[in-house]
Amino acid sequence: MTLAAALGYAATHRRRFLADVAALAAIPSVSADPRHAGDVARAARWLVARLSRAGLGDARLVPTDGHPLVVTGSGDPDVLVYGHYDVQPAGPLRDWHSPPFRPTRRGDLLIGRGTSDDKGQLLAHVCAAESWLRGTGRLPVNVRYVFDGSEEIGSAVSMPFFSALRPGLVVISDTAMATPSVPAVTVSLRGTVKLQVTASGAPYDLHAGTYGGRVVQAAVELSRLLALLADRFPGMVITALRAGSGGGVIPARASAALDIRFGRGLSPSSVVRSVRRFLLAESRVRIAVRCVAGAPAVSVSGGVSAAVQACRVGFGRSPSFVRSGGTIPVVGEFARRGIPVLLLGFALPDNRMHGPDERLSVSAFQRGVRTSVALLHFLGQGRPRGGLLRSESVRCPPAMP
C-alpha cells in the first residue's frame, strides 16, 4: 500500500473526477426550497452511488426530520470526513452568465451553483478514497464519510446524528484557499444567528390614500429599526425584506430575514436576547423575533502536521493559516465536545459562494484531490496502535492574520 500508487490512480482518472463535479453540481439540491426536496433527495442518492463506485459499498442514506444524510461505515472512526451536498438558491438568473445548474467550463474555471460550496470540495475527498481503494486495495486510516443535506439551513435536523459520534478527528473542506495557488488551514470561524423579524401594525391592510400619514406603517417602522440595529451589530446582514404586493395599500405586516455574524465572547442565545430586547424597547408596532438557526464562534486546529505534509504533496508548498468570517454549524458541535477539527479548503478566495457565477478552479480541485490522497496517508501514519487518532491541536500564533 503506497502513496505513490494512490496518487498515480488520481492522476490517471482526473478528467473523470472533474466530470463527477459537473454531474453533481447539475442537480439543484436547494435545501431551503421545498420545491427542490426531490432534487435534494436525488443528489443524496447520486452520492450513495458514487461512494459505492469508489469502493465504499456500505454507503447509505440515513433519514432525519428533513433532508437525509449520506453515510459510510459505523461507529467512532479515527477520521470523519464531513461535507454538504445541499446548496443555496441560484438568486436572480440575470446575474449569471450561464445557467446556474448547467455547469460550464471557462478556462480553468467550472462555473455553477455548488461547484465550490461544497460539492467540488466534498468530491475531492471521495475521489481520494477511490484512489486508495481502487489504486491500492485499502484505505490507510479508519475513515467514515458523512455528507449533510441541510448545512445551508443550519444542520439542525442533522445534529442528533453528529452528537452521537466521537471521531478522533473531523476533516472538512468547505473553506477557501489563501490565494489561487496557496492552500489554507482555517483556524477560526465566526458564529451566526439567523432571525426572522416580523413587524405588525394595523390588523389588516389599509387604503394608502385614506390612511397614509395617519398611522404608523409596519414597513417603515421595520426599516427604521433595522437601520438602528445595524449600528449596534455591524456583522448584521439583511438577507430578505418583504412588505405588501405593490398595490395602493399600507401593508399590515412587514418582515425581514437577518443573518448576524459574531466573534468569540458572544453566544447565539446572547445575541438573540440582545436583538429581541432592543427591538421590543424601540418599536412603535408589534414585533416578533424568531431564531431560525444559530452556531457559536469557534477556534479549531486539529490535524495540522498531517495537513502541512499533505499540502506539500498536493500543492508543492505548506498552507497558510487563516481566519474565516464564515460559519459551519457542525463545527461548533464537535468543538464544544473537544473533538479536533481540520478545516482545509480548496476553493478560490474569489469563489463567489452564495452568489452568481460561483466557480471552482479546475487546477485547484485536482491539487485538492492529491492533497486529500496524501492527507489520508499522513493521518494513517499518525494513528496510535490500538486507539483512535488524536491529532494535535495547536494555537494560532499571535502573528498570524
N, C-alpha and C positions, 0 to 999 in steps of 0.2 A: 504494500500500500504506500504509494509515493505521491508527494505533492506534484511532482513533475507530470505524472500521468493524468492527474485530475486537471491540471492547467492545460495540458495538451488537448484533452477532450473538450474543454470550454472553448479553446481557440478554434477547433475544428467545427464546432456547432454554433458559432457566434451569430451567423445570419439567421438561423432558425430561432435562436433565443430572442433576437430582436423582433422577429415576426410574432413571437408569443406576446410581447408587449403590445404590439399593434392590435392583436386579436382580442386581448382582454380589455384594452382601452376603448375598443369599439362598442362595448356593452355599456349602456347608460345607467350604471348602478348608483343612482342618486338616492341615497338613503333618506333624505329629508322629504321626499315627494312620494306620497302613497301611490301615485300613478306609476311609479317606477319600481314598485315592490317586486313585480315579476322579473324585472331586469336585475335587481339585486340578487334574487334567488338564482337567476341564470348565471351570473358571474360567480356565485359560490359553487355551483355545480361545475362550471368550467375549471375552477381552481382544483376541485377534488380530482377531476380527470387529469389535469396537468401534473399534479403531485403524484398520481398513480403512474403516469408515464415516466416520471423522473425516477421511479423505483420505490416510492413510498406508498405501498399498496394498502396500507391501513388508513389512508386519508378518508375523511368522512365529514358529514355535516353534524354539528351539534346545535339543536334548537335553543332559542332564547325566547323571551317575551316579545322580541322584534325580529330583526334580521339574523340569520344563522351565523355561527362561527364555522370556519373551516379548520379542521384539527387533524394532526397526525400524532401517533404514539399515545402513551398513557403514563400516568404517574408524574413524579417530580424529576425533570431531566437535569443534566448538567447545564445545558444551554436551551433556552427558549427563544426562538426567533419569532418576533411579532411584526405584523404589518396589517394594513387595512385595504380592503378591496372596494369600499364604497367611496363615492366621490361627491364633490359639490355640484350644485346645478350649473349649467353652462352660462347662465346670465344672458344678457342681450346678444342675440346672434349677430347683429350688425357689427359688433366689435370684434368678431372673429374673422380671420382671413381665409379660413377653411372650416368645414363643418366640425363642430367640437367632438363628435363621436364617429368621425371618419378620419382616423389618424393619418397624417400627411407628412411625408419626408421632405424637408427643405435643407439641403446640405447636410450638416452634422446634426440637425435637429429633427426630432419626431414630435409633431405638433398634435395635441389632442387632450381633452379633459382626462385627468388621471394618469397621464404618462409619467409625471414626477410624483404626484400625490395620490396614491402611493403605489400604483400598480407596477411601474417600472422598477422602483427600488425594491419592492416586495419580490418581484420575479428574479432580481439579481440573486437573491438567496435560494430561490427554488432551482435556478439554473446551476448554482454552486452545488446544491445537494445532488442534482443529477450528474454533475461532472464527477463527483466522488463515487456515487453508486454505480454508474454505468462505466466509469473510467477505471475504477479500482476494485469495485465489488462491495465496498462498505464505507460508512461514514467514520471519520476519525474521532468523533466525540458523540456522546449520547445527547441527541438534539431532538426537540419537538418543534413543529411549525404550527402556529396558531394565527389565523387571519380573521380580522374583525370586519363585520358588515355594518357597524354602527359608529365608527370613530368620528365621522363628521357631524354626528348629532349627540356626541358626548359619551358614547360607550356605556351608558347606564345599564342597558339590558345585558351587556357582556360582563360586567363587573363580578357577578356571583361566580362565574367560571374562573376568573383570574384570582379572586380572593381565596380560592381553594388550592391554588398552585403555589409551590415554593421551589422554583428552579434555582440553580446555582448562579446563573447569570441570564439576564434578558438582553437580547440584541435587537435593536430597532434601526431600520434605515428609513426615516421619514423626515429628514432634515437636509440642509444644503451644505455644499462644499464651501471652503473659504474663498476660492477663486475658481474659474473654469478648469484649472489644472491642479489645484491643491485640495486634497480631501480634508475633511474636518471631523473631529470628535466634538460633539456638543456637550458641554458640561453643566448647563443650566437651562431651564425653561421657565417662562412666566406662567403665573396662574391665570385662570379665567373664570368669569361667571357670565352666563348668557341669560338675559332677562327679557320678559315680555311686560311692558308697561302700558296700561290702558287708562285713558282719561275719559270720564263720563260727565257730560254737562246736563243738558235738558233730557227729560225722559224719552224724547223722540226727536227726529229731525224737524227743524223749524224753517219757515219761509225766510229766505235771506233778505228780502226787501222789507218784510214786516218787522223782523226781529234783529236785523243787523245793527250793531251798535248799542243794543239794549240788553244783551245777555253776554255772559262770559262764554266764549267759544271753546269747546274742548280741544280743537286742533291748535288754536292759538295758544291756549294755556299750556298744552303739552310741549309745544315748540319753545315757549319761554322757559319752562322747567328744564328741558334738555340742554338749552344753552347755558343755564346756570350750573347744571350738573357737570357739563364738560369742563368747566373751570375747576371743579373740585376733584374730578377724576380724569386727568389728562390721558389715561390709557383707554378712555371710553370711545367706542365706535358705534354709530347708529347704522345698523345693517338693514333696517327697513322702517318705513313710515307709511301709515295708512290712515285715511280720513275721507269718508264720503265717496261719491261717484262722479263728481264734477258738475252736478246739476245746480239749480238755483236754491240750494238749501244750506242751512247750517248743520253740519253733521253732529249728531248727539254724542258720538264717540270718536275717539282717535287713539291709535295705538302705535307703539314703536318697539322694535326688537333691538336690544343693546348687547354689545359684546365688550366687556370691561376686562382689561388685562392688568395684572399687578405683579409686583415682585415679592420677595420673601419678607416676612414680618406681618403680612396680612393673610387672611384665610377667605375662602369663598363665603362662608357664613358671615364673617365680619363685614365684608364688602356689601353683601345683600342687606344686612341690617342698616348699614350707614346710608345706602341709597334709599331704602324704604323710609327711614326716619326723615331724611332730608325732603323727599318728595311730599310726604304727608304733611310736614310742617309748612311747606311753602305753597302748596297748591290751593287754588280757589275753587276747584272742582273735585269730584270724587276720583281717587287714584287707586288702582290695583297693581301690585307688583308681584309677578310670578317668576320664580327661578326655574329655568328650563334645564340648565346643566351647569356644572362647576368642577374645577380641578385646581389643586394647590400649585404654587410655585415650588420648583424642586431643583436641587443640585445633584448631579449624578456623575460618576466617573469610574464605572466598573470595566474590567477587561482592557485597560489602557495598553499594557505591554503587548498583548496579542494584536490589538488594533494597529499599533505603531508598526509592528513587524509585517502585518498583512498589507498595510498601505505601501510599505516599501516594495513589496512584491507586485501589487496591483498598479500603483501609480509611480513607482520609482522614487518615492520620497516619503518622509514622515508627514503625518497630518498636522494641521493647525488645531489649536484648542479654542473654541468659540462659545459664546453665549447666544441664546436664541430668544426672540420675542414671542415665539410660538408656544403652543401647549399641546401635549399629547396626553389625553386623560388617563390612560392606563399606567403611564409612568408614575403618577402620583400614588397609585395603589401599591405598586411594587416598592417605591421609595419609602412609603410610610412603614413598611414592614422590614426595612433594612436590606432588601434584595438588590444586589448590584445591577445597574442598567448601563449598557453601552449604546450611545446614540452615534451612529456612523453613517453620515449622509453621502449620497451620490448624485444629488440634484444640483443643477446650476444655481449660483447665487440669484440670478435673474430668471427663475424658473416659471414665474407667473402662476404659481399655485393659487387656486381660487379665482383667477382672473381669466381674461380672454387670451387665446393663443398660448395656453400652458404648454411647456415644452420640456423634452428630455434630450440631453446631449447623448448621441449615439456612442461617441468615443468614451464619455464618462460612464455610461452604462456598461460598456464592455470592460472597462477597467474596474468598475464596481463588481462585476461577476468574478474577475480574477481576485480581487481583494476578498470577496466573500469566500471563495475557494480556499485562499490562504488563511483566512480567519479561522475556519473550522480546523485547519491543520494546527495552528499555533494554540488554539484553545484546547485541542486534544493533547498537545504536549504538556499543558499546564494542569492536567487533571490528576489530582492526588489518587493514589491507589486505594480502591475500595470506598471512596467517598465522593461527594459532589464537588464539582469545581467551584472554588470560591475566588474569583478574580479579585485582584487588589482594587481597593477604592482609594484614589489619591485626591488630594485637594488641589484645586486650581490655583497656581501661584499668583500672588498679587499683581505681578506684571502682565498677566495675560489680559487680552482685550475683553 
